[in-house]
Amino acid sequence: MSTAAVETPGRTKAFLRLVMIEHSVFALPFAYIAALTAMFLADQRVHWGELFVVTVCMVGLRTFAMAANRIIDREIDARNPRTASRELVTGAVSLKTAYLGSAVALVVFLGAAAMLNPLCLALAPVAVVPMVLYPYGKRFTDFPQAILGLAQAMGPVGAWLAVTGTWSWDAVVLGVAVGVWIGGFDLIYACQDVESDRHGKVRSVPARFGIPAAIWGARVCHVITTLLLGWFALLTDAGAAFWVGLVVVAGAFIYEHTIVKPNDLSKLNRAFFQTNGFVGISLFVFALLDLIIRGLGI
């Protein structure tokens, strides 16, 4: 009894490390921007209950996706020196625990979707498919980042649907912006695994076309992201604060691409974790400020 009490928290903590729960910071801010914008356009009020359920949905789906990714990629991870210390490879998390954790996360996601509205529940399986397809993508396409982008694009669209129960092309524009953004910085992240990927026949843009092509691809992605965010601002009649936030985001992208160069990846982790985390949080803060200025009641 006492042993189980000691081991369970350890397994839980190891599972949370496995799914990198802190990386929810990348996707959640954009889901909140979508949800809060939809609430503002509907009745200018924050519906805290819906926002909470949207959060549960996002964290549940992301946790499932990361667990599935680690399970599917465990043999690839074992062959790559950078990922050989991951919990499923070292045994810190058992395969049984990973399957159980992913199943719980999936049930939480589906249950939360059911609490929102019938359309969210009906479309929930559609959101799951690219999450599972992404890790397999590197086995059959040189562009797995495109699948990742598609998966991430569903967050803002789903958050908007959660609030309104109806389709919105405004949300699609924001979702595509997020997908292109995340696909772009994953191009950068994949550059550190080029040699291992080529040796293990793992497919990716850097492995197929080289690091310079991947870096330039990421730059193009982030230019497109900035333009799409501007389009979203126009579609939703965003005010000055949102546009200031967009300038800040553009500055972060410029900084990111000055510290990561084809012949120097030494600051890649700073670009990936710190800069991209800053992008999501800063734009959310400015978007929230803009909505409050325009009359959103908190």
C-alpha positions in Angstrom: 0.0 0.0 0.0 2.7 2.4 1.0 4.8 1.5 -2.0 2.0 2.2 -4.4 1.5 5.6 -2.7 5.1 6.5 -3.3 5.3 5.1 -6.9 2.1 6.6 -8.3 3.2 10.3 -8.0 6.5 9.3 -9.5 4.8 7.7 -12.4 2.5 10.7 -12.9 5.4 13.1 -12.8 7.3 11.0 -15.3 4.3 10.8 -17.6 3.9 14.6 -17.5 7.6 14.9 -18.4 6.9 12.4 -21.3 4.2 14.6 -22.7 6.0 17.9 -22.0 2.8 19.3 -20.4 4.4 22.7 -20.1 4.5 23.0 -23.9 0.7 23.7 -23.8 1.9 27.3 -23.8 2.4 27.1 -27.5 -1.2 26.2 -28.4 -3.4 27.4 -25.6 -3.0 31.2 -26.1 -4.3 31.0 -29.6 -7.3 28.9 -28.6 -8.0 31.6 -26.0 -7.8 34.3 -28.6 -10.3 32.5 -30.7 -12.7 31.7 -27.8 -12.6 35.2 -26.4 -13.0 36.9 -29.7 -16.0 34.7 -30.4 -17.4 35.6 -27.0 -16.8 39.3 -27.7 -18.6 39.2 -31.0 -21.5 37.2 -29.5 -22.4 39.3 -26.4 -19.2 41.0 -25.2 -19.0 38.8 -22.1 -16.5 36.2 -21.0 -18.2 32.8 -20.3 -15.8 31.4 -17.8 -17.3 27.9 -17.7 -16.9 27.5 -21.5 -13.4 28.8 -21.3 -12.5 26.3 -18.6 -14.0 23.4 -20.7 -12.1 24.7 -23.8 -8.9 24.5 -21.7 -9.6 21.0 -20.6 -10.3 20.0 -24.3 -7.0 21.6 -25.4 -4.9 20.0 -22.7 -6.6 16.7 -23.0 -6.1 16.5 -26.8 -2.5 17.8 -26.7 -1.6 15.2 -23.9 -3.1 12.4 -26.0 -1.2 13.6 -29.1 2.2 13.8 -27.3 1.7 10.4 -25.6 0.7 8.8 -28.9 3.8 10.5 -30.6 6.1 9.1 -28.0 4.6 5.6 -28.2 4.7 5.5 -31.9 8.2 7.0 -32.2 9.8 5.1 -29.3 12.1 3.0 -31.5 13.1 6.0 -33.6 13.8 7.9 -30.3 16.0 5.0 -29.0 18.3 5.3 -32.1 18.7 9.1 -31.9 21.3 10.3 -29.3 19.2 13.5 -28.6 16.0 11.6 -27.8 17.5 8.4 -26.3 16.9 9.8 -22.8 13.2 10.1 -23.2 11.1 8.4 -20.6 9.7 5.5 -22.8 13.2 4.7 -24.0 14.9 4.7 -20.6 11.9 2.9 -18.9 11.1 5.8 -16.6 7.6 5.4 -18.1 6.4 2.0 -19.0 4.6 1.4 -22.3 1.5 0.3 -20.3 1.5 3.6 -18.4 1.9 5.6 -21.6 -1.1 3.8 -23.2 -3.2 4.3 -20.1 -2.3 8.0 -19.9 -3.1 8.5 -23.5 -6.4 6.7 -23.2 -7.3 8.9 -20.1 -6.4 12.0 -22.0 -8.5 11.0 -25.0 -11.5 10.3 -22.8 -11.1 13.7 -21.0 -10.9 15.4 -24.4 -14.0 13.6 -25.8 -15.9 14.2 -22.5 -15.1 17.9 -22.5 -16.1 18.2 -26.2 -19.5 16.5 -25.4 -20.0 19.2 -22.6 -19.6 22.0 -25.1 -22.1 21.3 -27.9 -23.1 18.5 -30.4 -21.0 19.9 -33.2 -17.8 19.8 -31.1 -18.5 16.2 -30.2 -19.2 15.3 -33.8 -16.0 16.9 -35.0 -13.8 15.7 -32.1 -12.7 12.5 -34.0 -11.6 14.7 -36.9 -9.2 16.5 -34.5 -7.7 13.2 -33.3 -6.8 11.9 -36.7 -3.9 14.2 -37.6 -2.5 13.9 -34.0 -2.0 10.2 -34.6 -1.0 10.6 -38.3 1.8 13.1 -37.6 4.3 10.6 -36.0 3.7 8.2 -38.9 4.2 11.0 -41.4 7.9 11.0 -41.0 7.8 7.4 -42.4 6.1 8.2 -45.7 6.5 11.9 -46.5 9.3 14.5 -46.5 6.8 17.0 -45.1 5.6 15.7 -41.8 5.6 19.4 -40.5 2.6 20.0 -42.8 0.7 17.3 -40.9 1.7 18.8 -37.6 0.6 22.2 -38.8 -2.8 20.8 -39.8 -3.1 19.2 -36.3 -2.3 22.5 -34.6 -4.6 24.5 -36.8 -7.6 22.8 -35.3 -7.1 24.4 -31.9 -8.4 27.9 -32.6 -11.1 26.5 -34.9 -12.3 24.1 -32.2 -12.3 26.9 -29.6 -14.5 29.1 -31.8 -16.8 26.2 -32.4 -17.0 25.5 -28.7 -18.3 29.0 -28.0 -20.6 29.6 -31.0 -21.5 26.1 -32.2 -21.1 27.3 -35.8 -18.4 27.3 -38.4 -16.3 30.4 -38.8 -13.9 31.3 -41.6 -12.4 33.9 -39.3 -11.3 31.1 -37.0 -10.0 29.1 -39.9 -7.7 32.0 -40.8 -6.4 32.1 -37.2 -6.0 28.3 -37.2 -4.1 28.3 -40.4 -1.8 31.1 -39.0 -1.1 28.9 -35.9 -0.5 25.8 -38.1 1.9 27.6 -40.4 3.7 29.1 -37.4 4.1 25.8 -35.6 5.0 23.9 -38.8 7.7 26.6 -39.4 9.4 26.4 -36.0 9.2 22.6 -36.2 11.3 22.9 -39.5 13.9 24.6 -37.4 13.7 22.1 -34.6 14.1 19.2 -37.0 17.4 20.6 -38.2 19.2 19.2 -35.1 18.3 15.6 -36.1 19.5 15.7 -39.7 22.3 13.2 -39.4 20.3 10.8 -37.2 17.3 11.0 -39.5 19.3 10.3 -42.6 21.0 7.4 -41.0 17.7 6.0 -39.7 15.8 6.8 -42.9 13.5 9.1 -41.0 12.0 11.6 -43.4 11.8 15.4 -42.9 12.4 18.6 -44.8 16.0 19.1 -43.4 16.9 15.5 -43.9 15.7 15.6 -47.6 16.5 19.1 -48.7 19.2 20.2 -46.2 19.3 22.6 -43.2 19.5 25.9 -45.3 16.3 24.9 -47.2 14.6 24.2 -43.9 15.7 27.5 -42.3 14.5 29.4 -45.3 11.2 27.4 -45.3 10.7 28.4 -41.7 11.3 32.1 -42.5 8.7 31.9 -45.3 6.3 30.2 -42.9 6.7 33.0 -40.3 6.2 35.7 -42.8 2.9 34.0 -43.9 1.9 33.6 -40.2 2.3 37.3 -39.7 0.2 38.1 -42.8 -2.5 35.7 -41.7 -2.6 37.2 -38.2 -3.0 40.6 -39.8 -5.9 39.2 -42.0 -7.5 37.8 -38.8 -7.2 41.2 -37.2 -9.0 42.8 -40.2 -11.7 40.2 -40.3 -12.5 40.7 -36.6 -12.1 44.5 -36.6 -9.3 44.3 -34.1 -8.1 47.5 -32.5 -4.7 49.2 -32.0 -3.6 46.9 -29.1 -3.9 43.8 -31.3 -1.8 45.4 -34.0 0.8 46.4 -31.5 0.9 42.8 -30.4 1.4 41.7 -34.0 4.4 44.1 -34.3 5.8 42.5 -31.2 5.3 39.0 -32.7 6.9 40.1 -36.0 9.9 41.4 -33.9 10.1 38.0 -32.1 10.2 36.2 -35.5 12.9 38.5 -36.7 14.9 37.8 -33.6 14.4 34.1 -33.9 15.7 34.0 -37.4 18.8 36.1 -36.5 19.9 33.7 -33.8 19.3 30.5 -35.8 21.4 30.2 -39.0 22.1 27.3 -41.3 25.7 27.2 -40.2 25.0 27.9 -36.5 22.3 26.0 -34.6 23.8 26.6 -31.2 20.9 28.8 -30.1 18.2 26.6 -31.5 16.7 25.7 -28.2 16.4 29.3 -27.2 14.6 30.0 -30.5 12.3 27.0 -30.1 11.3 27.1 -26.5 11.7 30.7 -25.3 11.0 32.8 -28.4 8.0 30.7 -29.6 6.6 30.6 -26.1 6.9 34.4 -26.0 5.0 34.7 -29.4 1.9 32.9 -28.1 1.8 34.6 -24.7 2.5 38.1 -25.9 -0.1 38.0 -28.7 -2.7 36.7 -26.3 -1.9 39.5 -23.8 -2.3 42.2 -26.5 -5.4 40.5 -28.0 -7.0 40.3 -24.5 -6.1 43.9 -23.8 -7.6 44.9 -27.2 -10.9 43.1 -26.5 -11.1 44.7 -23.0 -10.6 48.1 -24.5 -13.3 47.4 -27.0 -15.7 46.4 -24.3 -15.3 42.8 -23.4 -16.8 42.3 -19.9 -14.6 40.1 -17.6 
